[in-house]
């Protein structure tokens, strides 16, 4: 447990599943009060049609030792986000950590040029993955900057260095994830005078609920997926990036990272945390040096 997060007030935007569920749970384990928002509830699912709910995430936060609060919010609707922040201010009086991980895209068109893509859905992807982050920051940050020490974590896919040099196999996906990186950079400049910090953070190859389903495995037998995709051996649980956020939240010198692009594997080496199996997968170094280099799958020295 990272005790210095005890009592911190956190908003995990997009906490229904995957990375942000892992983040919410690890912050709960560190003693935080975590508002878990999203559109999938026990009363109805989002268009992703997944079974995970924000209520489940909040319950996991509480079981881990924190206080989980589920709030159904559509982050594409400014009025709903404004009402959420008003509620947090009324109930807690402050906001210490904002984790922006709203996504929700359901039918990415890979390996197709922009002129062959469904424009309506491409723009919807940008609304879900970029506009929502801007809306949430607009309403949440005036509350955060009332007290110094606040932290904003923009969750993305890929480090700045990787995304600047590699096409992410879809115009709209590439643009969305690059935008999240740039948001952290811009927010860092705007928050610094208020004593707050913003970073971009990428997990590696995430063993999300949907990814496990895609390979027809569970967390218990995930290594069976390596028979289909050998490089899946570098994958990590959502709790790993959660521990990265918990480590940042507990670091009294977190401002040293302001505006930077970070990864779970990178921070594991610095802060000393591990994934749930005790390993330290360094996915982005592996992707560059092994996977993209066309070498046979071998995680020796990378986890």
C-alpha positions in Angstrom: 0.0 0.0 0.0 1.2 3.5 -0.9 0.1 5.2 2.3 0.6 8.8 1.1 -2.4 8.4 -1.2 -4.7 7.9 1.8 -7.4 10.5 1.8 -6.8 11.7 -1.8 -9.8 12.5 -3.9 -9.6 11.0 -7.4 -11.7 11.1 -10.5 -11.0 8.2 -12.9 -12.9 9.1 -16.0 -13.6 6.0 -18.1 -13.3 3.6 -15.2 -15.5 0.8 -16.5 -12.8 -1.6 -17.5 -9.3 -2.2 -18.8 -6.5 0.2 -17.7 -8.7 2.6 -15.8 -10.2 -0.2 -13.7 -6.7 -1.3 -12.8 -5.8 2.3 -12.0 -8.9 2.9 -9.9 -8.3 -0.3 -7.9 -4.7 0.4 -7.2 -5.5 3.9 -6.0 -8.1 2.4 -3.8 -5.5 0.1 -2.4 -3.5 3.2 -1.6 -6.4 4.6 0.4 -7.9 7.0 -2.0 -11.5 8.0 -2.6 -12.2 7.2 -6.2 -15.1 8.5 -8.3 -15.5 5.9 -11.1 -17.3 7.3 -14.1 -18.5 5.8 -17.4 -21.6 4.9 -19.3 -21.9 1.2 -18.7 -23.9 0.5 -15.6 -26.0 -2.4 -14.2 -29.0 -0.6 -15.7 -27.6 -0.3 -19.2 -24.6 -0.7 -21.4 -22.8 1.7 -23.7 -22.6 0.9 -27.4 -19.5 -1.2 -26.6 -21.8 -3.9 -25.4 -19.4 -5.1 -22.8 -20.6 -6.6 -19.4 -18.2 -4.6 -17.2 -19.9 -1.8 -15.2 -18.8 1.2 -13.2 -20.5 -0.2 -10.1 -18.2 -3.3 -10.3 -15.2 -1.0 -10.5 -16.3 1.0 -7.5 -16.9 -2.1 -5.5 -13.4 -3.4 -6.3 -11.9 0.0 -5.2 -13.7 -0.4 -1.8 -12.6 -4.0 -1.5 -9.0 -2.9 -2.1 -9.2 -0.5 0.9 -10.4 2.7 -0.6 -13.8 4.3 -1.2 -15.3 3.7 -4.6 -18.1 5.9 -5.8 -19.8 5.0 -9.2 -21.3 7.9 -11.1 -22.9 7.3 -14.5 -21.5 10.1 -16.8 -21.4 10.6 -20.5 -18.3 12.6 -21.0 -19.4 13.8 -24.4 -22.1 15.8 -22.7 -20.6 18.9 -21.0 -23.6 19.4 -18.6 -23.1 15.9 -17.2 -19.4 16.5 -16.6 -20.1 19.8 -15.0 -22.7 18.2 -12.7 -20.1 15.5 -11.7 -17.5 18.1 -10.8 -20.1 20.1 -8.8 -20.9 16.9 -6.9 -17.3 16.2 -6.2 -16.8 19.7 -4.9 -19.9 19.5 -2.8 -19.0 16.1 -1.3 -15.2 16.4 -1.0 -14.3 20.1 -1.4 -11.3 19.3 -3.6 -9.9 17.1 -6.4 -6.4 15.7 -6.1 -6.0 13.4 -9.1 -7.7 13.3 -12.5 -7.1 10.2 -14.7 -8.4 10.8 -18.2 -8.9 7.4 -20.0 -12.2 7.8 -21.8 -12.3 5.9 -25.0 -15.3 3.8 -26.2 -14.5 3.3 -29.9 -16.0 0.0 -31.1 -15.2 -0.5 -34.7 -11.8 0.8 -35.6 -11.0 0.4 -39.3 -7.4 -0.8 -39.5 -5.1 -0.7 -42.5 -7.4 1.6 -44.5 -6.5 5.1 -45.7 -8.6 8.0 -44.3 -10.5 8.4 -47.6 -11.8 4.8 -47.4 -12.8 5.0 -43.8 -16.3 5.7 -42.5 -16.0 9.4 -41.9 -18.9 9.6 -39.4 -17.4 6.9 -37.2 -13.9 8.3 -37.6 -15.1 11.6 -36.2 -17.0 9.8 -33.5 -13.7 8.2 -32.5 -12.2 11.6 -32.0 -15.2 12.7 -30.0 -14.9 9.7 -27.7 -11.2 9.7 -27.3 -10.2 13.3 -27.6 -13.1 15.7 -27.1 -14.2 13.9 -23.9 -10.8 14.5 -22.4 -10.9 18.2 -23.2 -14.4 18.5 -21.7 -13.4 16.7 -18.5 -10.3 18.8 -18.1 -12.3 22.0 -18.7 -14.6 21.4 -15.8 -12.3 19.4 -13.4 -9.2 21.5 -13.4 -10.7 24.7 -11.8 -11.4 22.5 -8.8 -8.0 20.9 -8.8 -6.0 24.1 -8.9 -7.6 25.4 -5.7 -4.8 23.4 -4.0 -1.3 22.8 -5.1 0.0 19.2 -5.7 -2.7 18.0 -8.1 -2.0 15.4 -10.7 -3.5 14.8 -14.2 -2.7 11.6 -16.0 -3.6 11.3 -19.6 -3.8 7.7 -20.5 -2.8 6.9 -24.1 -1.3 4.1 -26.2 2.4 4.4 -27.0 5.1 6.8 -25.8 5.7 10.1 -27.5 8.8 8.8 -29.0 7.1 5.7 -30.4 4.1 7.5 -31.8 6.2 10.2 -33.5 8.1 7.5 -35.5 5.4 5.0 -36.1 2.0 5.0 -37.9 -0.6 3.4 -35.7 -2.4 1.6 -38.5 -5.4 4.0 -38.6 -5.6 7.7 -39.3 -8.2 8.3 -36.6 -6.6 6.0 -34.0 -3.2 7.6 -34.7 -4.6 11.1 -34.3 -6.6 10.3 -31.1 -3.6 8.8 -29.3 -1.2 11.5 -30.4 -3.8 14.1 -29.2 -3.8 12.5 -25.7 0.0 12.9 -25.6 -0.2 16.5 -26.7 -2.9 17.2 -24.1 -0.6 16.2 -21.3 2.1 18.5 -22.7 -0.2 21.5 -23.0 -1.8 20.9 -19.6 1.6 20.7 -18.0 2.3 24.3 -19.1 -1.1 25.5 -17.9 -1.0 23.7 -14.5 2.6 24.4 -13.5 1.9 27.9 -12.2 -0.7 26.4 -9.9 1.7 23.8 -8.5 0.0 20.9 -10.3 1.4 18.3 -12.7 0.3 16.7 -15.9 1.8 13.6 -17.6 0.9 11.2 -20.4 1.1 7.5 -19.4 0.9 4.4 -21.6 0.5 0.9 -20.5 2.1 -1.8 -22.6 0.3 -4.6 -24.4 -2.7 -4.7 -22.0 -4.5 -7.8 -21.0 -7.8 -6.0 -20.9 -11.1 -7.9 -20.7 -11.7 -7.4 -24.4 -8.2 -8.4 -25.4 -8.5 -11.6 -23.4 -11.8 -12.3 -25.0 -10.3 -11.7 -28.5 -7.8 -14.4 -27.8 -10.4 -16.6 -26.2 -8.4 -16.9 -22.9 -8.8 -15.7 -19.3 -6.3 -14.1 -17.0 -5.6 -17.5 -15.5 -4.5 -19.1 -18.8 -3.5 -16.0 -20.8 -0.2 -17.6 -21.9 -2.2 -19.9 -24.2 -2.7 -16.9 -26.4 1.0 -16.9 -27.1 0.4 -19.9 -29.4 -1.5 -17.6 -31.7 0.5 -14.4 -31.1 3.9 -15.2 -29.6 4.7 -11.5 -28.8 1.7 -11.6 -26.4 4.3 -12.9 -23.9 5.2 -9.3 -23.1 1.6 -8.4 -22.1 0.7 -6.9 -18.7 -2.4 -6.7 -16.5 -4.3 -3.5 -16.0 -3.0 -3.5 -12.4 0.5 -2.8 -13.6 -0.4 0.6 -15.1 -2.5 1.1 -12.0 0.6 0.7 -9.8 2.4 3.2 -12.1 -0.3 5.8 -11.3 -0.3 5.0 -7.6 3.5 5.5 -7.6 3.2 8.8 -9.3 0.5 9.9 -6.9 2.7 9.0 -3.9 5.8 10.7 -5.2 6.4 14.1 -3.4 8.6 15.0 -6.4 6.1 14.1 -9.1 6.5 17.5 -10.7 9.8 16.3 -12.1 7.7 14.4 -14.7 5.6 17.4 -15.7 4.7 17.3 -19.4 6.5 14.1 -20.0 5.5 10.9 -21.8 5.8 7.9 -19.5 5.1 4.1 -19.6 4.3 1.5 -17.0 7.5 -0.5 -17.8 9.6 2.6 -17.5 8.2 3.7 -14.2 8.4 0.1 -12.7 12.1 0.3 -13.0 12.2 3.7 -11.3 9.7 3.1 -8.5 10.3 -0.6 -8.0 6.8 -1.9 -8.4 5.9 -5.1 -10.3 2.9 -6.6 -12.1 0.7 -9.0 -10.1 3.0 -11.9 -11.1 6.1 -10.2 -9.8 7.5 -9.4 -13.2 8.3 -6.0 -14.7 7.3 -6.1 -18.4 8.9 -3.3 -20.5 6.6 -3.5 -23.4 7.6 -0.5 -25.4 11.3 -1.3 -25.4 10.4 -4.9 -26.4 8.1 -3.7 -29.2 10.9 -1.6 -30.7 13.8 -4.0 -30.2 12.1 -7.3 -30.8 8.6 -7.2 -32.3 9.1 -4.3 -34.8 12.6 -5.5 -35.5 11.2 -8.8 -36.8 12.9 -10.9 -34.3 11.4 -14.1 -32.8 9.4 -13.6 -29.6 11.7 -13.7 -26.6 10.9 -11.7 -23.5 14.2 -12.5 -21.8 15.5 -9.3 -20.3 12.2 -7.5 -21.0 10.0 -8.7 -18.0 
